[in-house]
Amino acid sequence: LKEAAERVRAGESLVLFPEGGRSYRHRPAPFARGAFLLAIEAGVPVVPVALVGHSGVMDERVRAARTGAIRLVVG
């Protein structure tokens, strides 16, 4: 965590899924603390980002993807 915070402070970008990954469910899973602790340690803001429409394109149960559009929303 401290090494990652140093890299973020040095200007590297990092993308984390605070739920631990994507899910085919239509609601968020409980958040883990790691992403938030990293932001606190690095002294940087958390920028919320959402993937909309991924459940129709990426099926994690069979690890397959279909053509389609996914919208990325940056908060």
Buried (B, 14 or more C-beta within 10 A) or exposed (E): EEEBBEBBEEEEEEEBBBBEEEBEEEEEEEEEEEBEEBBEBBEBEEEEEEBEEBBEBBEBEEEEEEEEEEEEEEE
